[in-house]
Amino acid sequence: MATTHLRVRLVTPDRILVDQDANAVEIPSKTGYLEVLAGHAPLLAEIGAGEVRLHGGEGGDQRYSVARGFVEVLPDRVTILAESAEKPEEIDVAAAQEQLQRGEQLWNEAGDVPAKYAEANEIMAEATAKLDSAGARS
């Protein structure tokens, strides 16, 4: 009989945020969101800024703001290695707003240097994801 659950692990350099079963998980890859169910084909992808959303399972629905890292998907488990990850209630909204302003400033000062635009976009995407996760953006 096929299982309907996945083992999901969300790990940062500092801590393990999640190590539990879920019915499904949504992951922000660099090319868009992935939704993974039990039995998914093996996959390795780079994650970007956004929310990891767990659905069902032993912990119920949960959300985590993540940035930068990798995800390994196997038919029965998902391992997310993120440079940073926070629960919505852990997000420092003032710091995220400052980060967004810093990214906007870098964008305005980028001139003719494409790498500076890319850096500014990454900073702004991470800040926006944090603010969205914390419910601080309208």
C-alpha positions as CSV (number, residue, x, y, z in Angstrom):
1,M,0.0,0.0,0.0
2,A,1.4,3.4,-1.0
3,T,2.0,6.0,1.7
4,T,0.2,9.3,1.6
5,H,2.7,11.1,3.8
6,L,6.1,12.6,3.3
7,R,8.8,13.0,5.9
8,V,9.8,16.7,5.8
9,R,13.0,18.2,7.2
10,L,13.7,21.9,7.2
11,V,17.2,22.6,8.4
12,T,19.4,25.7,8.7
13,P,23.0,26.0,9.8
14,D,21.7,26.9,13.3
15,R,18.8,24.5,13.9
16,I,16.3,21.9,12.7
17,L,12.9,23.7,12.3
18,V,10.9,20.8,11.0
19,D,11.3,17.0,11.2
20,Q,7.8,15.5,10.8
21,D,5.3,14.0,8.4
22,A,3.1,16.1,6.1
23,N,0.5,15.3,3.4
24,A,2.1,17.9,1.0
25,V,4.7,20.6,1.0
26,E,5.1,23.7,-1.1
27,I,8.6,25.0,-1.7
28,P,9.8,28.3,-3.3
29,S,12.4,27.2,-5.9
30,K,14.3,29.7,-8.0
31,T,12.0,29.0,-10.9
32,G,8.7,29.1,-9.0
33,Y,6.8,27.2,-6.4
34,L,6.9,23.4,-6.3
35,E,4.2,21.3,-4.6
36,V,5.4,17.9,-3.5
37,L,3.2,14.9,-2.6
38,A,4.2,11.4,-1.6
39,G,5.5,9.5,-4.5
40,H,7.0,12.5,-6.2
41,A,9.8,11.9,-8.7
42,P,13.3,12.5,-7.3
43,L,14.4,16.1,-7.7
44,L,17.1,18.5,-6.6
45,A,16.4,22.2,-6.9
46,E,17.8,25.5,-5.7
47,I,15.4,27.4,-3.4
48,G,14.9,31.1,-3.4
49,A,13.1,33.5,-1.0
50,G,9.6,32.6,-0.1
51,E,7.4,30.4,2.1
52,V,7.7,26.7,2.7
53,R,4.1,25.5,3.5
54,L,3.4,22.2,5.1
55,H,-0.1,20.8,4.7
56,G,-1.7,18.2,7.0
57,G,0.3,15.5,8.7
58,E,1.2,15.4,12.4
59,G,1.8,19.2,12.8
60,G,-1.1,20.5,10.7
61,D,-0.7,23.4,8.3
62,Q,2.5,25.4,9.0
63,R,4.5,28.1,7.2
64,Y,8.2,29.1,7.3
65,S,9.9,32.0,5.6
66,V,13.0,30.7,3.9
67,A,15.9,32.1,1.8
68,R,18.6,30.5,-0.3
69,G,19.4,26.9,-0.2
70,F,18.6,23.6,-1.8
71,V,15.8,21.0,-1.6
72,E,16.1,17.3,-2.2
73,V,12.8,15.5,-3.1
74,L,12.5,11.8,-2.9
75,P,9.3,9.7,-3.2
76,D,8.9,9.5,0.6
77,R,10.8,12.5,2.0
78,V,11.7,16.1,1.4
79,T,14.9,17.7,2.8
80,I,15.2,21.5,2.7
81,L,18.6,23.0,3.5
82,A,18.1,26.7,3.9
83,E,20.6,29.4,4.7
84,S,17.8,31.1,6.8
85,A,14.3,30.0,7.9
86,E,11.9,31.5,10.4
87,K,8.4,31.0,11.6
88,P,6.2,34.0,10.8
89,E,6.1,35.0,14.5
90,E,9.9,35.0,14.7
91,I,10.3,37.6,11.9
92,D,11.7,41.0,13.0
93,V,9.4,43.2,10.8
94,A,11.4,46.4,11.4
95,A,14.6,44.6,10.3
96,A,12.9,43.2,7.2
97,Q,11.6,46.7,6.3
98,E,15.2,48.1,6.7
99,Q,16.4,45.2,4.5
100,L,13.8,46.1,1.8
101,Q,14.9,49.8,1.9
102,R,18.6,48.7,1.6
103,G,17.7,46.6,-1.5
104,E,15.8,49.5,-3.0
105,Q,18.8,51.8,-2.4
106,L,21.2,49.3,-4.0
107,W,18.8,49.1,-7.0
108,N,18.8,52.9,-7.4
109,E,22.6,53.0,-7.2
110,A,23.3,50.0,-9.5
111,G,24.0,52.1,-12.6
112,D,25.2,50.0,-15.4
113,V,26.3,47.0,-13.3
114,P,24.0,44.0,-13.9
115,A,25.4,42.1,-10.8
116,K,24.4,44.9,-8.6
117,Y,20.8,44.7,-9.9
118,A,20.8,40.9,-9.2
119,E,22.1,41.5,-5.7
120,A,19.4,44.2,-5.1
121,N,16.7,41.9,-6.4
122,E,17.8,39.1,-4.1
123,I,17.8,41.4,-1.0
124,M,14.4,42.8,-1.9
125,A,12.9,39.3,-2.6
126,E,14.1,38.0,0.8
127,A,12.7,41.1,2.6
128,T,9.4,40.9,0.8
129,A,9.0,37.2,1.5
130,K,9.7,37.9,5.2
131,L,7.2,40.8,5.3
132,D,4.5,38.7,3.5
133,S,5.0,35.8,5.8
134,A,4.7,38.0,8.9
135,G,1.6,39.7,7.4
136,A,3.3,43.1,7.5
137,R,2.8,43.9,3.8
138,S,-0.5,45.0,2.2
